[in-house]
């Protein structure tokens, strides 16, 4: 049996490209005692991966090693086991990497219940759902009747953030990059309003939607959407810093925000990353499951077929062409 994986071979400047990766195919060795073998089904493509391949050592994870399998989250199924911890047929999730198969020791990946579809563990019950819930509920501390603004609102995290906000009784405006995405937010996901940052006057749009100001701003993008949100915050408002995707590839911001607003309006601005909070995932997924069962949350996956297409597909996150949570299908469930 053969195993193919994709190695990170160099650190990019700007966008990731095929030249930063190499494909390696080897024979799978016999499984060692005490180990289990995973057949990877889906791998997740996330904006954070651009940071993982940088040489920066002052982040929440060390740089992804060169000439090793590219780091990524994924889900798969145990196809062979020589340990008591895993049973053939178990579904597992965690850091699988860009590979067809991987051998793991007990506890390396988490066993997930087969009460939802495997795709759900890439979307609502994966990193995107956990990030959305923790960021809004634990960091943003939302209250019914408050106004929520979400940038990158049609993305995997932002789309869930807005729906959680609605489920909690908030008024929600999303900022996205196309009219199709804005229509989806309002017509399908129940956002109260949506603004297109490429064509709409964001400042005027937010002032019209929230004349008294924004209570909670959930930031995924940076640039003009962040500036508009910051300029329209209510006194004592909370800004949740989840991502700044507009500068992940080394781009220089078009303009800088007036950060004196943080002082003048006595704002709280807080960043977070989910690897600090893996222990809370069961609680989060229980809460999301209850909302999902009530029909309060929808999500969509943008599925790319074939592990070999992962390097090119990753850049869909940065050019805005993805529609929903971006994943690569490695094998059939």
SEKEDREN-511048 format. One record per atom (N, C-alpha, C): x negated, y, z negated. Coordinates in steps of 0.001 Angstrom, whole numbers, padded with zeros to 6 digits, always signed. Atoms other than C-alpha are relative to their C-alpha. Layout:
# SEKEDREN-511048
XYZ...
//
This chain:
# SEKEDREN-511048
-000850-001189+000000+000000+000000+000000-000890+001245+000000+000772-001224-000140-001260+003454+000923+000591+001109-000878-000439-001188+000737-001091+006649-001111-000600+001233+000650+000455-001271-000564-001295+010130+000386+000192+001101-001029-000152-001196+000816-001981+013230-001635-000676+001169+000686+000525-001226-000591-002808+016819-000801-000876+000686-001036+000989-000565+000903-005925+018311-002368-000124+001501+000220+000369-001409-000087-006602+021963-003151-001513+000066+000206+001428+000020-000324-009986+022562-001496-000663+001372-000087+000585-001339+000130-010443+026354-001727+001036+000947-000578-000896-000987+000610-008981+029380-003482+000312+001100+001021-000386-000917-001071-007014+031701-001208-000202+001463-000367-000179-001443+000120-007155+035407-000673+001233+000309+000835-001266-000191-000697-003652+036521+000237+000818-001276-000022-000885+001152-000058-001226+033843+001351-000794-001295+000050+000557+001334-000141-001999+030168+000935+000168-000481+001432-000088+000527-001348-002720+028413+004205-000486-001428+000064+000429+001382-000181-003467+024983+005610-001491-000165-000271+001444+000070+000203-007173+025818+005356-000383-000129-001470+000281+000136+001432-006894+025783+001540+000239-001411-000510-000373+001351+000419-005826+022131+001489-000598-001051+000927+000404+001149-000812-006890+018709+002714+000879-001183-000382-000815+001193+000241-004880+015513+003076-000914-001214-000161+000800+001190+000281-006315+012315+001618+000912-001211-000107-000765+001245+000051-004969+008797+002160-000928-001144-000397+000809+001105+000518-006303+005819+000200+000896-001204-000274-000718+001181+000466-005318+002278-000684+000303+000150-001490-000334-000005+001424-003479+002042-004000-000681-001178-000678+000639+001113+000713-005530-000013-006472+001034-000741-000844-000912+000676+000928-003898-002623-008729+000241+000864-001232-000346-000790+001168-002093-001029-011660-000710-000545-001237+000724+000396+001201-004129-001096-014885+000953-000295-001153-000765+000263+001217-002847-002480-018169+000216+001303-000767-000321-001188+000783-001106+000136-020309+000457+001178+000823-000379-001095-000886-000140+002236-017283+001310-000314+000712-001182+000164-000847+002943+002802-015114-000226+000775+001285+000148-000651-001307+003189+003765-011447+001294+000705+000374-001139-000838-000374+005483+006560-010278+000019+000186+001509-000227-000404-001390+006881+006930-006783+000668+001371-000041-000509-001374+000061+007377+010670-006387+001116+000164+001031-001142-000223-000887+010725+011676-004888+000089+001459+000442-000031-001429-000328+010757+015498-005052-001134+000701-000745+000896-000910+000701+008146+018117-005858+000539+001420+000146-000506-001360+000066+008982+021661-006816-001030+000981+000545+000845-001094-000455+007576+024727-005068+000427+001255-000750-000317-001116+000883+007392+027688-007455-000989+001140+000195+000916-001138-000137+005944+031219-007298-001224-000101-000902+001124+000111+000927+003758+030396-010298-001176-000761+000600+001072+000795-000599+001764+028014-008092-001064+000882+000639+000999-000923-000575+000113+031017-006437-000997+000433-001065+000908-000321+001093-001318+031932-009820-000859-001170-000413+000758+001195+000403-002368+028364-010558-001225-000235+000878+001130+000244-000898-004689+028333-007525-001022+001128-000032+000960-001092+000122-006400+031603-008446-001115-000412-000959+001094+000351+000904-009744+031537-010286+000169+000559-001410-000179-000652+001303-008306+033484-013256+000072-001034-001117+000041+000922+001137-009014+031764-016576+000735+000539-001217-000670-000618+001146-007026+034123-018818+001516-000117+000099-001429+000216-000156-003608+032709-017930+000442-001117-000943-000554+001003+000909-001307+030232-019688-000392-001426+000385+000546+001283-000431-002748+027323-017646-001359+000250+000654+001273-000176-000700-006321+026832-016418+000206-000097+001510-000140+000099-001454-006901+027157-012664+000124-001459+000452-000092+001342-000575-005859+024134-010633-001377-000394+000526+001358+000385-000407-009100+022169-010044-000127-000170+001513+000282+000211-001420-010628+022198-006589-000291-001473+000266+000241+001363-000479-010780+018931-004637+000729-001051-000827-000901+000918+000686-008055+017390-006779+001422+000249+000505-001382-000112-000450-004351+016815-006130+000604+001322-000457-000602-001288+000320-002493+020137-005985+001035-000153-001100-000902+000034+001144-000655+020798-009234+001413+000426+000402-001400-000393-000171+003138+020857-009111+000869-000830-000925-001007+000761+000715+006179+019775-011033+000744-000891+000979-000744+000893-000874+008192+016891-009686+000826-000994-000782-000766+001093+000590+010560+014026-010327-000249-001247+000830+000217+001244-000709+010167+010383-009441+000581-001166-000768-000544+001213+000592+010971+006815-010343-001156-000972-000288+001012+001006+000334+008877+004160-012109+000201-001210+000908-000117+001117-000939+008179+001517-009473-000784-001229-000460+000749+001110+000573+005769-000649-011498-000452+000420-001388+000405-000358+001358+004962-000804-015191-000745-001147-000666+000733+000944+000828+002398-002509-017359-000181+000592-001400-000019-000550+001358+003291-000674-020556+001433-000042-000506-001333+000097+000597+006226-000745-022983+000775+001302+000091-000651-001318+000048+006941+002986-022758+000920+000226+001197-000772-000216-001223+008229+002955-019167+000504-001337+000549-000615+001167-000617+010568+000484-017462+000216+000282+001485-000255-000169-001425+010851-000075-013724+001428+000519+000202-001295-000631-000231+013695+002116-012496+000214+001263-000798-000118-001251+000757+013216+004882-015083-000244+001195+000908+000274-001270-000658+013460+008429-013746-000890+000820-000918+000935-000782+000797+010637+010693-014891-000227+001366+000650+000284-001342-000511+009783+014371-014568-001186+000586-000738+001152-000671+000586+006797+016608-015254-000975+000382+001098+001018-000385-000973+003538+017534-013546-000450-001242+000786+000342+001126-000861+003335+014995-010732-001114+000346+000976+000921-000398-001048+001321+016969-008194+000512-000397+001376-000378+000277-001393+001490+016749-004404-000559-001361+000403+000454+001359-000252+001221+012983-004033+001185-000924+000211-001048+001012-000167+003216+009928-002986+000181-000815-001282-000022+000834+001197+002308+007921-006085-001009+000548-001009+000998-000260+001029+000564+008487-009403+000172-001004-001124-000003+000914+001134-000389+006223-012280-000107+000814-001280-000084-000808+001218+000434+007520-015758-000091-000881-001238+000003+000650+001297-000199+006581-019358+001273+000388-000748-001219-000322+000749+002669+006578-021915+000020+001455-000453-000201-001369+000423+004046+010050-022581-000445+001052+000995+000494-000976-000968+002471+011670-019532+001144+000738+000692-001200-000597-000581+005878+012278-017903+001190-000336-000886-001183+000195+000825+009277+012608-019559+001035-000848+000736-001121+000774-000554+012016+010044-018983+001250+000864-000061-001218-000815-000036+015209+011816-017890+001208-000917+000193-001183+000850-000120+018740+010394-018189+000556+000011+001418-000548+000123-001346+020384+009174-015017+001500+000313-000011-001389-000453+000101+023604+011028-015822+000304+001121+000986-000162-001003-001042+023054+013620-013089-000760-000501+001221+000753+000410-001177+021666+013414-009570-001461+000380-000177+001415-000331+000104+017913+013435-009131-000259+001421+000483+000142-001372-000471+018289+016694-007205+000267+001010-001108-000306-000916+001093+019777+018280-010334-001220+000285-000864+001200-000199+000812+016434+017796-012079-001028+000884+000704+000801-000993-000695+014874+020009-009439+000626+001386-000103-000703-001274+000034+017501+022725-009837+000426+000387-001391-000569-000475+001258+019769+023369-012772-000681-000610-001209+000605+000673+001146+018159+020788-015081-001511-000160+000166+001443-000044-000172+014616+021587-013982-000557+001298-000546+000669-001188+000510+012202+024427-014577+000796+001274+000269-000751-001213-000333+014421+026971-012818+001119+000249-001002-001094-000165+000955+017416+026342-015073-000506+000341-001387+000556-000267+001327+015294+026265-018222-000527+001428-000095+000538-001354-000014+013554+029504-017246+001111+001032-000062-001122-000932-000015+016836+031253-016500+000667+000096-001363-000712-000003+001283+018478+030204-019751-000857+000604-001113+000845-000517+001073+015541+030854-022062-000239+001502+000178+000299-001396-000238+014703+034164-020406+001150+000921-000340-001142-000869+000262+018193+035588-020559+000484-000114-001440-000655+000195+001291+019559+034051-023764-000953+000247-001168+000925-000109+001129+016476+033837-025997-000787+001305+000012+000792-001221-000088+014482+036806-024700+000888+001228+000166-000855-001148-000279+017206+039094-023355+001064+000281-001043-001007-000144+001063+019642+038521-026249+001264+000706+000505-001170-000659-000615+022730+039300-024131+001218-000014-000907-001264-000086+000731+026082+040350-025547+001128+000214+000996-001175-000177-000857+029540+040174-023990+000293+001484+000180-000315-001393-000300+030466+043426-022275-001197+000817+000447+001188-000729-000428+026868+044443-021570-000209-000153+001509+000316+000004-001414+025471+045155-018107-001360-000649+000224+001219+000740-000343+022843+042832-016594-000371+000287+001443+000531-000138-001351+020657+043563-013573-001047-001090+000210+000925+001097-000313+018762+040670-011923-000667+000274+001341+000708-000093-001277+016055+041085-009278-000373-001411+000455+000188+001352-000532+015238+038192-006979+001225-000845-000291-001232+000599+000515+018861+037379-007690+000476-001208+000792-000413+001157-000785+019307+034853-004873-000999-001138-000090+000988+001047+000172+016272+032832-005941+000453-001052-000984-000372+001138+000832+016235+029652-007966+000280+000403-001434-000205-000453+001367+015949+031447-011316+001065+001083-000058-000901-001142+000059+017764+034692-010598+001461-000345+000206-001392+000359-000268+020889+033049-009217+000648-000647-001219-000540+000628+001206+021278+031014-012414+000117+001015-001121-000069-001054+001020+020496+034009-014654+001318+000765+000105-001223-000780-000179+023378+035979-013151+001246-000768-000390-001174+000809+000336+025831+033111-013563+000098-000247-001507-000033+000119+001455+024813+032571-017182+000523+001298-000605-000491-001289+000476+025362+036277-017717+001506+000115+000132-001459-000044-000182+028867+036029-016273+000704-000927-000991-000603+000942+000942+029618+032968-018420+000023+000561-001418+000075-000610+001329+028613+035028-021463+000765+001314-000092-000858-001183+000045+030934+037898-020521-000680+001295+000375+000703-001209-000415+028462+040339-018971+000487+000475+001366-000150-000529-001358+028843+042610-015944-001356-000147+000674+001264+000390-000607+026206+041510-013449-000148+000591+001397+000376-000448-001334+024526+043179-010486-001307-000684+000368+001207+000661-000477+021954+041326-008407-000652+000808+001101+000754-000632-001081+019236+042659-006117-000682-001108+000797+000546+001036-000879+018264+040500-003127-000485+000641+001292+000676-000541-001162+016607+040851+000277+000725-000085+001325-000781+000049-001232+019293+040091+002877+001476+000157-000337-001426-000138+000223+022972+040790+003318+000646-001355-000234-000543+001343+000207+023649+037042+003554-000163-000429-001451+000228+000347+001393+022096+036558+000121+000898+000816-000925-000880-000842+000816+024038+039492-001319+001441-000504+000050-001364+000532-000133+027295+038082+000036+000155-001294-000785-000040+001257+000759+026479+034674-001463+000106+000271-001486-000030-000326+001423+025863+036231-004871+001401+000413-000446-001310-000533+000391+029206+038019-004917+001124-000991+000303-001132+000820-000439+031469+035668-002971-000030-001434-000524+000115+001380+000445+030142+032311-004140-000359-000142-001476+000493+000160+001365+028397+032860-007472+000697+000899-001012-000793-000798+000926+030689+035512-008935-000679+001221-000578+000595-001266+000432+028257+038409-009381+001012+001130+000251-000913-001132-000186+030147+041691-009770-000415+000876+001168+000500-000812-001111+027937+043453-007211-001386-000493+000372+001344+000356-000451+024771+042954-005175-000513+001107+000901+000658-001024-000790+022306+045358-003574-001116-000623+000820+001057+000453-000901+019997+044747-000607-001159+000984-000116+001090-000943+000245+016617+046242-001511-000643+000497+001292+000570-000433-001270+015678+046498+002177+000834+001088+000672-000880-000949-000700+018673+048592+003227+000761+000937-000925-000807-000816+000914+020452+049982+000142-000874+000960-000800+000622-000920+000947+019557+052963-002022+000193-000612-001382-000134+000732+001249+018849+050988-005180+000339+000907-001169-000257-000902+001115+018814+053941-007533+001460+000452+000003-001397-000440-000094+022156+055236-006271+000951-001151-000278-000870+001146+000213+023631+051738-006256+000107-000394-001458-000036+000345+001423+022650+051019-009855+000709+001077-000816-000698-001074+000713+023867+054431-011023+001502-000111+000198-001433+000166-000261+027224+053741-009374+000564-001179-000774-000476+001202+000687+027518+050264-010876-000046+000168-001511+000193-000127+001453+026229+051198-014324-000312+001445-000352+000263-001420+000269+026661+054945-014897-000530+000266-001403+000513-000168+001367+025909+054497-018589-001343-000699-000202+001289+000657+000080+022790+052451-017854+000094-001509-000124+000109+001459+000044+021649+048825-017812-000452-000426-001389+000373+000514+001320+021498+046882-021073-001142-001014+000078+001014+001047-000158+019447+043887-019884-000417-000050+001465+000538+000100-001355+017182+043816-016838-000900-001223+000056+000773+001235-000159+015772+040434-015684-000850+000143+001238+000917-000326-001098+012681+041000-013549-000723-001225+000550+000678+001085-000700+011429+038469-010972-000929+000478+001106+000569-000438-001266+010031+040661-008204-001091+001046-000137+000888-001144+000016+008298+043923-009112+000340+000964+001126-000212-000941-001084+007995+046825-006664+001242+000862-000201-001144-000903+000047+011015+048935-005791+001158-000514-000854-001086+000465+000875+013607+046664-007471-000302+000212-001484+000368-000221+001403+011702+046864-010773+000081+001485-000360-000027-001437+000266+011309+050629-010516+001440+000492-000151-001401-000422+000075+015036+051087-009852+000638-000470-001295-000554+000502+001248+015948+048871-012786-000516+000770-001193+000598-000735+001107+013522+050611-015138+000574+001408-000113-000509-001373+000004+014779+054050-014106+001453+000098-000437-001429-000029+000345+018361+053039-014882+000312-000748-001294-000236+000683+001265+017917+051393-018269+000705+000909-001002-000647-000680+001117+020110+052369-021183-000977+000085-001174+000832-000088+001196+018446+053511-024405+000123-001294-000804+000102+001239+000774+017334+050493-026461+000309-001247+000839-000205+001143-000876+017746+048230-023416-001169-000975-000075+001004+001063+000031+015807+044981-022975-000368-000399+001425+000503+000425-001304+013625+044102-019983-000702-001339-000166+000562+001356+000053+012845+040407-019485-000936-000167+001189+001002+000111-001061+009620+039942-017522-000256-001472+000289+000142+001408-000393+009858+036569-015773-001039-000173+001102+000924+000118-001117+007854+037207-012606-000204+001328+000697+000333-001213-000759+006270+039809-010308-000494-000439+001371+000416+000725-001196+006223+037899-007042-000539+000921+001096+000430-000916-001065+005616+041005-004888-001506+000223+000027+001451-000237+000024+001963+041153-005981-000799-001283-000202+000715+001248+000257+001103+037455-006393-001059-000306+001042+000974+000267-001057-000755+037384-003076-001036+001102+000135+001005-001049-000012-002926+040363-003965+000450+001290+000645-000499-001225-000600-000683+042991-002385-000032+001145-001015-000024-001188+000845-000900+046538-003748+001419+000542-000045-001360-000538+000079+002426+047903-005059+000154+001276+000815-000247-001183-000811+003974+050522-002769+000029+001261-000853-000048-001137+000917+004564+052805-005729-000005-000538-001418+000118+000422+001383+004054+052693-009462+001199+000487-000807-001128-000429+000815+006856+052807-012030-000401+001065-001016+000213-000994+001054+007206+055646-014514+000183-000700-001337-000089+000785+001225+006387+053674-017636+000304+000839-001230-000410-000813+001150+007126+056664-019871+001448-000283-000383-001387+000359+000317+010728+055419-019633+000068-000984-001157+000025+000976+001090+009753+052615-022018+000007+000717-001344+000059-000784+001238+008972+055239-024668+001247+000856-000158-001120-000937+000095+011676+057776-023872+001310-000693-000342-001270+000700+000230+014448+055179-023892-000136-001126-001027+000232+000970+001075+012940+053011-026637+000340-001417+000469-000302+001286-000608+012996+049935-024426-000861-001107-000591+000775+001195+000322+011897+046419-025283-000335-000714+001298+000460+000673-001213+009818+044781-022531-000826-001207-000433+000658+001214+000480+008784+041157-023037-000154-001016+001115+000256+001061-000962+007176+038520-020846+000047-001366-000662-000041+001364+000522+007439+034751-021215-000351-000974+001106+000199+001119-000926+006430+031459-019560+000518-001258-000678-000666+001161+000583+008219+028159-020057-000925-001081-000554+000856+000989+000658+005185+025965-020829-000155+000228-001504+000020-000258+001444+005312+027663-024245+001213-000585-000712-001294+000332+000608+008813+026299-024802+000541-001350+000461-000464+001305-000472+008949+022724-023463+000831-000729-001056-000730+000689+001062+010244+021580-026856+001466+000394-000056-001389-000464+000029+013469+023544-026301+000823-000510+001173-000722+000431-001200+014396+021857-022996+001268-000805-000318-001248+000728+000270+016900+019371-024525+001145+000921-000406-001032-000961+000411+018812+022219-026200+000485+000815+001191-000363-000810-001159+018713+024295-023012+000864-000791+000972-000735+000776-000994+019906+021508-020744+001380-000417-000523-001315+000264+000573+022740+020690-023144+000926+001185+000233-000801-001203-000209+023956+024293-022934+000331+000191+001481-000250-000140-001435+023553+024397-019146+000979-001057+000491-000930+001052-000387+025357+021066-018814+001433+000350-000328-001357-000414+000383+028358+022468-020685+000537+001054+000960-000425-001024-000958+028473+025505-018377+000282-000611+001362-000158+000656-001295+028059+023291-015307+001310-000782+000039-001230+000789+000070+030918+021049-016439+001237+000883+000102-001120-000942-000062+033167+024108-016728+000084+000715+001346+000012-000659-001292+032324+025194-013192-000540+001411-000046+000508-001357+000149+030506+028304-014429-001326+000223+000712+001294-000131-000658+027235+027582-012619-000038-000864+001255+000283+000698-001238+026469+026622-009030-001469+000244+000353+001346-000237-000489+023089+026229-007399-000150-000700+001339+000273+000678-001263+021643+025243-004064-001500-000237+000127+001382+000345-000265+018433+023552-003016-000337+000294+001458+000569-000137-001344+016321+024433+000009-001029-001130+000116+000814+001223-000012+014862+020997+000800-000809-000093+001287+000917+000206-001119+011828+020572+003062-000413-001466-000003+000349+001423-000092+011204+017012+004265-001482-000182+000293+001365+000399-000295+007730+015547+004072-001054+000712-000820+001056-000571+000834+004840+016065+001663-000991+000805+000839+000966-000695-000847+002668+017158+004592+000399+001441+000287-000497-001353-000264+004839+020268+004942-000040+000913-001222+000005-000794+001232+004326+021449+001358-000837+001275+000104+000793-001235-000038+001467+023922+002037+000676+001135+000769-000659-001042-000786+003358+025791+004757+001295+000451-000656-001290-000329+000602+006683+025628+002909-000152+000919-001200+000188-000813+001199+005241+027262-000201+000135+001489+000291-000042-001426-000320+004992+030603+001583+001406+000520+000280-001384-000473-000119+008769+030687+002093+000410+000786-001242-000304-000731+001232+008843+031904-001511-000415+001459+000099+000565-001342-000039+006834+034974-000584+000488+000830+001181-000584-000774-001096+008422+035922+002732+001517+000096-000115-001427-000138+000273+011925+035526+001297+000897-000860+000857-000825+000799-000914+013092+032912+003809+000662-001195-000676-000665+001120+000686+014029+030292+001209+001385+000408-000451-001370-000239+000448+017675+029964+000253+000296-000958-001142-000185+000843+001158+017893+028611-003261-001315-000586-000460+001183+000627+000579+015472+026382-005150-000750-000779+001068+000803+000594-001059+012659+025339-002845-000686-001259-000505+000605+001273+000385+011613+021682-003070-000439-000742+001265+000429+000889-001083+009840+019114-000925+000456-001405-000330-000418+001391+000155+011357+015663-000446-001164-000881+000442+001146+000858-000264+008516+013160-000683+000435-001401+000426-000523+001324-000330+010529+009932-000564+001483-000027-000304-001427+000091+000254+014122+008757-000767+000251-000332-001470-000313+000276+001405+015732+008722-004239+000213-001492-000245
//
